[in-house]
């Protein structure tokens, strides 16, 4: 996993997004050594949502119950 300072992401966002989408790489964005966000490939996010029972189009909604 690559780790980027928040100011680095501002200048390299295109590269970070392309690495996630086309190379399957995950990036951690940090500010003052604290994780602020993760950039993950779309397939990774969709699998995580499925495992959690969350709609990937509306992930802020509560999980569905089976």
Secondary structure as UniProt FT lines:
FT   STRAND          2..5
FT   HELIX           6..23
FT   STRAND          27..31
FT   TURN            32..33
FT   STRAND          34..39
FT   HELIX           42..52
FT   TURN            56..57
FT   TURN            59..60
//
